[in-house]
Amino acid sequence: MFCGRPAASMMSTKAFTLVSAVERELLMGDKERVNIECVECCGRNLYVGTSDCFICHFLLEEKTLPAGTATFTATKQLHRHLGFKKPVSELRAASALNRLLVLCDNSITLVNMLSLEPVPSGARIKGAMALALNENPVNGDPFCVEVCIISVKRRTIQVFMVYEDRVQIVREVSTPEQPLAVAVDGHFLCLALTTQYIILNYNTGVSQDLFPYCSEEKRPIVKRIGRQEFLLAGPGGLGMFATVAGISQRAPVHWSENVIGAAICFPYVIALDDEFITVHSMLDQQQKQTLPFKEGHILQDFEGRVIVATSKGVYILVPLPLEKQIQDLLASRRVEEALVLAKGARRNIPKEKFQVMYRRILQQAGFIQFAQLQFLEAKELFRSGQLDVRELISLYPFLLPTSSSFTRSHPPLHEYADLNQLTQGDQEKMAKCKRFLMSYLNEVRSTEVANGYKEDIDTALLKLYAEADHDSLLDLLVTENSCLLIDSAAWLEKHKKYFALGLLYHYNNQDAAAVELWVNIVNGAIHDSTRADLYEYVVDFLTYSSNQELVWKYADWVLQKSEEVGVQVFTKRPLDEQQKNSFNPDDVLTCLQKYPKALVKYLEHLVTDRGLQREEYHTHLAVLYLDEVLQHRPGASSKGAEVTETQAKLRHLLQKSDLYRVHFLMERVQRAGLPMESAILHGKLEEHEKALHILVHELKDFSAAEDYCLWRSEGRDPPYRQQLFHTLLAIYLSPGPSAPELAVAAVDLLNHHATEFDATQVLQLLPGTWSVQLLCPFLMGAMRDSIHTRRTTQVALGLAKSENLIYKYDKMKLKGSSIRLSDKKLCQVCQNPFCEPVFVRYPNGGLVHTHCATSRHTNPSSPSPGART
């Protein structure tokens, strides 16, 4: 009988509730010695076979109480005695035939399911010890059932076709040993023999041994649990699964050694022994529930309904809804078991409903793992469950924007009001949770998970970064984001992240507010040490800003801080802006009048970088260079290196530019006493003797004099260059107090630039006292150049003669052929006939008037009848 409530276990799951179905008094009245031998259930019909050969028919009515538990009320319909003195051994319902198969005294009788009367034909199967219905019949006839019996004949199995009022044997199969229990699926029999279990295909006769067991020590159990799969009581207290192929696709379950019966109610295997009903999961093979139940001897399942009976009463194991079982497991923090059970429920629940349920279970499981700080597991569950990430954000106070319309799921996915409750105020745990949320939001913000509420995600992420002083705050703000301005600005200001606030303003097209904030940081009005180079950052920002008004507003500020850096807002603007000339150079020059260093930098930019060809820019830059050179002349408070650099820039400009006002600068340079610069300006005026005189006599810089000749003759024809070098040589050879020194310079000039001189003229100028050895390099170079020139001329002459000969040959060929001219011939240029025997003939044979040929040569666009005349 049923004893008390289910036994409690640390890891127990309440999967079933045991309720009474038929009380003893309703079944037997006051018959003390009558026992229940077998039961059958088909829909609401419950049949009980007794030890005194009665069949009782009950109607079951199920009621669900407000608490969610089910109760059953059984109403007795009738009972009938079969006319034997033996107990009713087995009952099997064939609802398609409205028949009940009753095994009693080794005979199977067909009775009506409602009246319990035997069929009028008296059809029955004799000599049966046990029977099994084929729930996967091989016969396609819907008005018959296939029945497999263990025959009283030794080692024999028989297969029958049972109709409404007749039976027909279709197969008799011999077995290696005496069969004790049988289950059937299609053509396959699963048999418990005396010493082993086997699978036998009665159609082909092929058998497959499964595993041994001892029938003397243990009651065999053979139960079909699904298509082509059976459950068997194996050795060592194992419930073994086997397919018709003789293999096991599931791990065995561990039940007791003295199991009496087994049943299936997916996803559970239920076993009955002398004292308990045990429930194991087919998904993870773990024992989930134990219910005390003494004197039980029948356990069977009927289309999902599990019935257990003692000899005096019938009970039903009512399964709790799978969803409630899962919720109970989650409430007990048994996440893995809950997920395994949820996956196993897929086969019993419609696809769409299952997907909704399973996603919610994954989300709940994720929050359980999250609360236990198992962040990797939680993240995977949140992703798999497609969690609305705002559910997670809402745990963190103040992270969701004030404008968010989000409300938490109902019923709730967890039991926590917020992070403070979850961590119980533990700051270390809270910090870990915030780090996890930062990581998770950063991962999901660019995925489909964020669709529809990117503002909530990015705003929450910004708040977390700002609070944690995280480096990624700036990365978030300088890339595409959906941070809400009002919420984010207030949060950044609260945490004194003013530079980041400026980036937020810039992203929202409020550049004026951004620059104003950054300027205040640089000026020290507010403190933010995010960037030590913030001034340079502001300059760079203004440089690339297309807002001219903003640039002009802060131009004085950046220039006052540093002229050299500040001027970059004008000199380093993007190339496309420079080409559009968005900033008028004259306006910029006016602005820079107060900033001399910046003014020089800007003019260098205009002249050198942009190459603007305007005289005033070139002259202005030269004047500024000149002023700086004069200001730092040696003897004053000068910086030698800086003066040298500026003077080099001045000389380079004077040499390379042709746009400045030479006479204007000449006057100032001569007043300033700058001989090198004077020489350059004389060169610009083609006053080479004056220039070379300065270089030779004033500066005594002979290499500069040679460089001058090369500079001024650059790009000119050879005679011009030769004239310059002859002029320099004449200055060297002119009499004077420095004649010996200049003589050395003249020798060096000749020896180093022999090819630039006319050797004949030079030899006439040289003093007769100079030795050949002294001028050996010059003479060798002159001879080599002369010979090279002569040979080059000879080659050119030979080529010209060859070309002339070719022309003569062509002319002779043309003269050798006759030409017929008539008044029908037309000029190929003007298309008019010839009036006189004078014409021009082209190589292609075309004839034209002489005046047409002349006009064609003077007008290249006219039609061309031939390439050469």
MARKE-866677 format. One line per 10 residues: number of its first residue (from 0); their letters; for each residue x, y, z of C-alpha. Coordinates in steps of 0.5 Angstrom, whole numbers. Layout:
NUM = a = X:Y:Z; ... $
***
This chain:
0 = mfcgrpaasm = 0:0:0; 2:7:-1; 6:10:5; 6:17:7; 9:23:3; 15:22:-2; 22:21:1; 26:28:1; 33:28:-2; 38:33:-2 $
10 = mstkaftlvs = 38:33:-10; 31:30:-11; 26:33:-16; 19:32:-15; 17:30:-22; 11:25:-20; 5:25:-15; 2:19:-12; -6:19:-12; -11:14:-11 $
20 = averellmgd = -15:12:-16; -19:6:-14; -20:5:-7; -21:-3:-4; -28:-2:-2; -30:0:-9; -26:-6:-12; -28:-11:-7; -33:-9:-2; -32:-14:4 $
30 = kervniecve = -28:-20:0; -22:-20:4; -18:-25:0; -19:-22:-7; -13:-19:-10; -12:-15:-16; -8:-19:-21; -7:-14:-27; -10:-7:-30; -11:-4:-36 $
40 = ccgrnlyvgt = -13:3:-38; -15:6:-45; -17:13:-44; -22:14:-38; -23:6:-38; -20:3:-33; -20:-5:-32; -18:-9:-26; -17:-17:-27; -18:-20:-20 $
50 = sdcfichfll = -15:-27:-17; -23:-30:-17; -23:-29:-24; -27:-22:-25; -26:-17:-29; -28:-10:-26; -29:-4:-31; -29:3:-28; -29:10:-31; -24:15:-29 $
60 = eektlpagta = -25:23:-28; -19:27:-27; -20:34:-23; -15:39:-22; -15:42:-15; -13:50:-14; -6:48:-12; -5:45:-18; -5:38:-16; -10:32:-19 $
70 = tftatkqlhr = -15:28:-16; -18:22:-19; -25:19:-18; -27:12:-20; -34:10:-22; -35:3:-23; -39:1:-29; -40:-7:-28; -36:-13:-27; -36:-20:-30 $
80 = hlgfkkpvse = -34:-27:-28; -30:-30:-34; -33:-37:-31; -26:-40:-29; -23:-42:-23; -16:-38:-24; -14:-31:-23; -14:-26:-29; -7:-26:-31; -7:-20:-36 $
90 = lraasalnrl = -11:-15:-40; -10:-12:-46; -15:-7:-50; -15:-6:-57; -19:0:-58; -20:0:-65; -24:-7:-65; -27:-5:-58; -25:-11:-55; -21:-13:-49 $
100 = lvlcdnsitl = -16:-19:-49; -16:-23:-43; -11:-28:-41; -14:-33:-36; -12:-40:-35; -7:-40:-41; -13:-38:-46; -14:-31:-49; -21:-29:-49; -24:-23:-53 $
110 = vnmlslepvp = -29:-19:-50; -33:-13:-51; -30:-7:-48; -36:-4:-45; -41:-10:-44; -35:-15:-42; -39:-20:-46; -35:-25:-50; -35:-25:-57; -41:-29:-60 $
120 = sgarikgama = -36:-33:-64; -33:-35:-58; -26:-34:-62; -20:-35:-57; -13:-36:-57; -11:-43:-53; -5:-45:-50; -2:-38:-48; 3:-36:-42; 4:-29:-44 $
130 = lalnenpvng = 2:-24:-49; 4:-17:-52; 1:-13:-57; 5:-10:-63; 5:-3:-63; 8:-2:-69; 4:-7:-73; 7:-10:-80; 0:-11:-83; -3:-5:-85 $
140 = dpfcvevcii = -10:-7:-84; -13:-2:-79; -19:-7:-76; -14:-12:-73; -9:-12:-68; -2:-16:-68; -1:-21:-62; 5:-24:-60; 4:-30:-55; 9:-35:-51 $
150 = svkrrtiqvf = 6:-41:-52; 5:-47:-47; 9:-51:-52; 16:-51:-50; 21:-46:-53; 15:-43:-58; 13:-36:-60; 6:-35:-64; 4:-29:-67; -3:-28:-69 $
160 = mvyedrvqiv = -8:-23:-72; -14:-21:-68; -20:-19:-71; -27:-17:-68; -30:-24:-68; -24:-28:-70; -17:-30:-69; -11:-32:-74; -5:-35:-73; 1:-32:-78 $
170 = revstpeqpl = 7:-35:-75; 10:-40:-70; 18:-39:-68; 22:-43:-64; 27:-40:-59; 34:-43:-57; 31:-43:-49; 24:-43:-46; 22:-35:-47; 19:-32:-40 $
180 = avavdghflc = 18:-25:-42; 17:-22:-49; 16:-15:-52; 15:-14:-60; 16:-8:-65; 15:-9:-72; 18:-16:-74; 23:-16:-68; 22:-20:-62; 25:-18:-55 $
190 = lalttqyiil = 25:-24:-51; 28:-26:-44; 30:-33:-44; 32:-37:-39; 39:-35:-39; 40:-29:-43; 36:-23:-47; 36:-24:-55; 33:-20:-61; 30:-24:-66 $
200 = nyntgvsqdl = 27:-22:-73; 21:-27:-73; 21:-26:-81; 28:-27:-82; 30:-32:-77; 36:-28:-75; 37:-27:-67; 42:-22:-64; 44:-24:-57; 44:-18:-52 $
210 = fpycseekrp = 47:-20:-45; 46:-26:-40; 42:-26:-34; 40:-31:-29; 32:-32:-29; 32:-36:-22; 35:-30:-19; 31:-24:-22; 25:-23:-25; 26:-21:-32 $
220 = ivkrigrqef = 23:-15:-35; 22:-13:-42; 19:-7:-44; 18:-3:-51; 19:4:-50; 19:7:-57; 20:5:-64; 25:0:-65; 28:1:-57; 27:-4:-51 $
230 = llagpgglgm = 28:-3:-44; 31:-9:-40; 32:-11:-33; 40:-12:-33; 45:-15:-28; 48:-11:-23; 41:-7:-22; 42:-4:-28; 36:-2:-33; 39:-3:-40 $
240 = fatvagisqr = 37:0:-46; 37:-4:-53; 35:-3:-60; 33:-8:-65; 40:-7:-68; 43:-10:-61; 46:-4:-59; 45:1:-53; 44:9:-55; 43:11:-48 $
250 = apvhwsenvi = 47:10:-42; 44:5:-37; 40:7:-31; 42:5:-24; 36:2:-20; 35:-4:-15; 37:-11:-15; 30:-13:-14; 26:-9:-19; 19:-12:-20 $
260 = gaaicfpyvi = 16:-7:-26; 18:-1:-30; 15:4:-34; 16:10:-38; 13:17:-38; 18:21:-42; 23:23:-40; 23:19:-34; 24:11:-33; 20:9:-27 $
270 = alddefitvh = 22:3:-23; 18:-1:-18; 21:-6:-12; 19:-8:-6; 19:-2:-2; 20:4:-7; 18:7:-13; 24:10:-16; 24:16:-22; 30:16:-26 $
280 = smldqqqkqt = 32:21:-32; 33:18:-39; 37:25:-41; 42:24:-35; 41:17:-32; 40:21:-25; 35:18:-20; 31:24:-19; 25:22:-14; 24:16:-9 $
290 = lpfkeghilq = 17:15:-7; 16:10:-1; 11:4:-4; 10:-2:0; 7:-9:-3; 7:-6:-10; 7:-11:-15; 4:-8:-22; 7:-2:-25; 5:0:-32 $
300 = dfegrvivat = 4:6:-37; -2:7:-41; -1:13:-46; 3:17:-42; -1:15:-35; 3:11:-30; -1:6:-26; 2:3:-20; -2:-2:-16; -2:-7:-10 $
310 = skgvyilvpl = -6:-13:-9; -12:-9:-6; -11:-2:-9; -10:2:-15; -6:9:-16; -4:13:-21; 3:17:-21; 1:24:-24; 7:28:-27; 8:35:-25 $
320 = plekqiqdll = 8:39:-31; 15:39:-34; 15:47:-34; 14:47:-26; 19:41:-25; 24:46:-29; 22:52:-25; 23:48:-19; 30:46:-21; 32:53:-23 $
330 = asrrveealv = 29:55:-16; 34:50:-13; 40:53:-17; 40:46:-21; 41:49:-27; 44:44:-31; 39:39:-29; 34:44:-31; 37:45:-38; 37:38:-39 $
340 = lakgarrnip = 30:37:-38; 28:43:-42; 32:40:-48; 28:33:-47; 21:36:-47; 22:38:-54; 19:32:-57; 13:33:-53; 11:41:-54; 10:44:-60 $
350 = kekfqvmyrr = 16:47:-64; 14:55:-63; 11:54:-56; 18:50:-54; 22:55:-57; 19:61:-53; 19:56:-46; 26:54:-47; 29:61:-49; 26:64:-42 $
360 = ilqqagfiqf = 29:58:-38; 36:59:-41; 35:67:-39; 33:64:-32; 39:60:-32; 43:65:-34; 41:70:-28; 42:64:-23; 49:63:-26; 50:71:-26 $
370 = aqlqfleake = 48:71:-19; 53:66:-17; 59:70:-21; 59:65:-26; 60:70:-32; 62:65:-37; 56:61:-36; 52:66:-35; 54:70:-42; 53:64:-46 $
380 = lfrsgqldvr = 46:62:-43; 44:70:-44; 46:69:-52; 43:62:-53; 37:65:-50; 37:71:-54; 36:76:-47; 33:83:-48; 40:86:-45; 36:91:-42 $
390 = elislypfll = 34:86:-37; 41:85:-35; 42:93:-35; 36:94:-31; 39:90:-25; 45:96:-24; 42:102:-21; 41:109:-26; 45:105:-32; 38:105:-36 $
400 = ptsssftrsh = 37:112:-39; 31:116:-36; 28:116:-43; 28:108:-43; 21:105:-44; 23:98:-41; 20:94:-36; 22:88:-34; 19:81:-36; 13:78:-32 $
410 = pplheyadln = 13:74:-29; 20:76:-27; 26:72:-30; 30:73:-23; 28:75:-16; 33:81:-15; 31:88:-14; 38:91:-16; 45:89:-16; 46:91:-9 $
420 = qltqgdqekm = 41:86:-7; 44:81:-11; 51:82:-8; 49:84:-1; 53:90:-1; 59:87:-3; 63:92:-6; 68:87:-9; 63:83:-12; 59:89:-15 $
430 = akckrflmsy = 66:91:-18; 66:84:-22; 59:84:-24; 60:91:-27; 66:89:-31; 62:83:-33; 57:88:-36; 62:92:-39; 65:86:-43; 58:83:-45 $
440 = lnevrsteva = 55:90:-47; 61:91:-51; 61:84:-55; 53:85:-56; 53:92:-58; 54:91:-65; 50:85:-66; 43:83:-67; 42:83:-60; 42:90:-60 $
450 = ngykedidta = 37:92:-65; 32:96:-63; 35:99:-56; 42:101:-58; 41:108:-54; 40:104:-48; 46:99:-49; 51:105:-51; 49:109:-46; 49:104:-40 $
460 = llklyaeadh = 56:102:-43; 59:110:-43; 56:110:-36; 60:104:-34; 66:106:-37; 66:113:-34; 65:110:-27; 71:105:-28; 75:111:-31; 76:106:-36 $
470 = dslldllvte = 80:107:-43; 75:104:-47; 71:111:-46; 74:115:-51; 74:109:-56; 67:109:-55; 66:116:-56; 70:117:-62; 67:111:-66; 60:110:-68 $
480 = nscllidsaa = 55:110:-62; 48:111:-60; 49:114:-53; 44:119:-51; 46:126:-50; 42:128:-44; 43:122:-40; 51:121:-42; 53:129:-41; 50:129:-34 $
490 = wlekhkkyfa = 54:122:-32; 60:125:-35; 60:131:-32; 58:128:-25; 64:124:-26; 69:130:-28; 70:127:-35; 70:133:-39; 75:131:-44; 70:125:-46 $
500 = lgllyhynnq = 64:130:-45; 67:134:-51; 68:128:-55; 60:127:-54; 59:134:-56; 63:133:-62; 59:127:-64; 53:130:-63; 55:136:-68; 56:141:-62 $
510 = daaavelwvn = 63:143:-64; 63:150:-60; 61:147:-54; 66:141:-54; 72:146:-56; 69:151:-50; 70:145:-45; 77:143:-48; 79:151:-47; 77:151:-40 $
520 = ivngaihdst = 81:145:-39; 87:148:-42; 86:154:-38; 85:151:-32; 78:153:-30; 76:146:-30; 81:140:-28; 81:133:-33; 88:130:-34; 85:125:-39 $
530 = radlyeyvvd = 90:128:-44; 97:132:-43; 97:134:-50; 90:137:-50; 92:144:-53; 95:140:-59; 89:136:-59; 85:143:-60; 89:145:-65; 89:139:-69 $
540 = fltyssnqel = 81:139:-68; 81:146:-71; 85:144:-76; 80:139:-79; 74:143:-77; 70:146:-83; 67:151:-78; 70:157:-80; 67:161:-75; 69:156:-70 $
550 = vwkyadwvlq = 76:157:-72; 76:164:-72; 73:165:-65; 79:161:-62; 85:163:-67; 87:168:-62; 87:163:-57; 91:158:-60; 96:163:-63; 97:166:-56 $
560 = kseevgvqvf = 99:159:-53; 104:158:-58; 105:161:-65; 109:156:-68; 103:150:-66; 97:155:-66; 99:157:-74; 97:150:-76; 90:151:-76; 92:155:-82 $
570 = tkrpldeqqk = 98:151:-85; 96:144:-84; 88:144:-86; 86:138:-91; 88:139:-98; 81:139:-101; 80:145:-96; 86:149:-99; 84:147:-106; 78:151:-105 $
580 = nsfnpddvlt = 81:156:-101; 76:157:-96; 81:161:-92; 83:167:-95; 90:168:-94; 90:176:-94; 85:175:-88; 89:170:-85; 95:175:-86; 92:180:-83 $
590 = clqkypkalv = 90:176:-77; 97:174:-76; 100:181:-76; 101:181:-68; 104:174:-68; 111:175:-72; 113:167:-72; 106:165:-74; 107:170:-80; 113:167:-82 $
600 = kylehlvtdr = 111:160:-82; 104:162:-85; 108:165:-91; 113:159:-92; 106:155:-92; 104:159:-98; 110:160:-102; 114:153:-101; 108:148:-99; 102:151:-103 $
610 = glqreeyhth = 107:155:-109; 102:161:-109; 105:165:-115; 104:172:-112; 109:177:-111; 107:180:-105; 108:174:-101; 115:172:-103; 117:179:-102; 114:179:-95 $
620 = lavlyldevl = 117:173:-93; 124:175:-96; 123:182:-92; 121:178:-85; 127:173:-86; 132:179:-87; 129:183:-81; 130:176:-77; 137:176:-80; 139:183:-78 $
630 = qhrpgasskg = 136:182:-71; 140:176:-69; 147:179:-73; 153:176:-69; 155:181:-64; 148:182:-62; 144:177:-57; 144:172:-63; 143:165:-63; 148:162:-68 $
640 = aevtetqakl = 145:156:-70; 138:160:-71; 141:166:-75; 145:161:-79; 138:157:-81; 134:163:-82; 140:166:-87; 140:159:-90; 132:160:-91; 133:167:-94 $
650 = rhllqksdly = 139:165:-99; 135:159:-101; 128:164:-103; 133:169:-106; 136:164:-111; 129:160:-112; 124:165:-113; 123:169:-119; 117:173:-116; 120:178:-111 $
660 = rvhflmervq = 122:185:-112; 129:185:-113; 131:192:-113; 127:193:-107; 131:188:-103; 137:190:-106; 137:197:-103; 135:194:-96; 141:188:-97; 146:193:-99 $
670 = raglpmesai = 144:198:-93; 145:192:-88; 151:190:-91; 150:183:-93; 155:181:-99; 152:174:-100; 145:176:-101; 147:182:-105; 151:177:-110; 145:173:-111 $
680 = lhgkleehek = 141:179:-112; 146:182:-117; 145:175:-120; 138:176:-121; 139:182:-125; 144:179:-129; 150:183:-126; 154:177:-126; 161:181:-126; 158:185:-120 $
690 = alhilvhelk = 156:179:-116; 163:175:-118; 167:181:-115; 163:181:-109; 164:173:-108; 171:173:-110; 174:180:-107; 169:181:-101; 168:174:-99; 174:171:-102 $
700 = dfsaaedycl = 169:165:-102; 172:161:-109; 167:155:-108; 161:160:-107; 164:163:-114; 164:157:-117; 157:155:-115; 154:162:-117; 156:160:-124; 153:153:-124 $
710 = wrsegrdppy = 147:156:-121; 146:162:-126; 147:157:-132; 142:152:-129; 138:151:-135; 141:155:-140; 145:154:-146; 153:152:-146; 155:158:-149; 152:162:-143 $
720 = rqqlfhtlla = 155:158:-138; 162:158:-141; 161:166:-141; 160:166:-134; 166:161:-132; 170:166:-137; 168:172:-133; 170:168:-127; 177:166:-129; 178:173:-132 $
730 = iylspgpsap = 177:176:-125; 182:171:-122; 187:173:-127; 186:181:-126; 192:184:-123; 192:186:-116; 194:185:-109; 191:178:-108; 194:176:-115; 198:170:-112 $
740 = elavaavdll = 192:167:-108; 187:168:-114; 192:165:-119; 191:159:-114; 184:159:-115; 184:160:-122; 188:154:-123; 183:150:-119; 177:153:-123; 181:150:-129 $
750 = nhhatefdat = 183:144:-127; 176:142:-124; 171:145:-129; 176:144:-136; 170:142:-140; 166:149:-139; 172:153:-142; 174:154:-149; 181:152:-149; 184:156:-154 $
760 = qvlqllpgtw = 181:163:-151; 184:160:-144; 191:159:-147; 191:166:-149; 189:169:-143; 194:165:-138; 201:168:-136; 207:165:-140; 210:163:-133; 205:157:-131 $
770 = svqllcpflm = 208:150:-133; 204:145:-136; 205:140:-130; 201:146:-126; 195:145:-132; 196:138:-133; 188:136:-131; 186:142:-135; 189:141:-141; 188:133:-141 $
780 = gamrdsihtr = 180:135:-140; 180:140:-145; 184:135:-150; 179:130:-148; 173:134:-149; 176:137:-156; 177:130:-158; 170:128:-156; 167:134:-160; 170:132:-166 $
790 = rttqvalgla = 168:125:-166; 161:126:-164; 161:131:-170; 164:126:-175; 158:121:-173; 153:126:-174; 156:128:-181; 156:121:-183; 149:120:-180; 147:126:-184 $
800 = ksenliykyd = 150:124:-191; 147:117:-190; 140:120:-189; 141:124:-195; 143:118:-199; 137:115:-197; 133:121:-200; 137:121:-206; 135:114:-207; 128:115:-206 $
810 = kmklkgssir = 128:121:-211; 131:117:-216; 126:112:-216; 120:117:-216; 123:120:-223; 124:113:-226; 117:112:-227; 112:116:-232; 106:120:-230; 100:121:-234 $
820 = lsdkklcqvc = 96:127:-233; 90:129:-237; 84:134:-236; 80:128:-232; 85:128:-227; 83:132:-220; 87:135:-215; 87:131:-209; 87:137:-204; 82:142:-208 $
830 = qnpfcepvfv = 78:136:-212; 79:141:-219; 82:139:-225; 89:141:-227; 90:147:-232; 97:146:-234; 103:141:-233; 105:143:-227; 104:139:-220; 106:136:-214 $
840 = rypngglvht = 106:128:-213; 106:124:-207; 109:118:-205; 102:114:-205; 102:117:-212; 97:122:-211; 97:129:-215; 96:136:-212; 97:143:-215; 103:146:-213 $
850 = hcatsrhtnp = 99:152:-209; 95:146:-206; 101:143:-203; 104:150:-201; 98:151:-197; 98:144:-194; 105:145:-191; 103:152:-188; 96:150:-186; 97:143:-182 $
860 = sspspgart = 90:142:-181; 89:141:-189; 88:134:-192; 94:130:-193; 95:126:-199; 102:123:-197; 107:123:-192; 113:126:-196; 114:129:-202 $
***
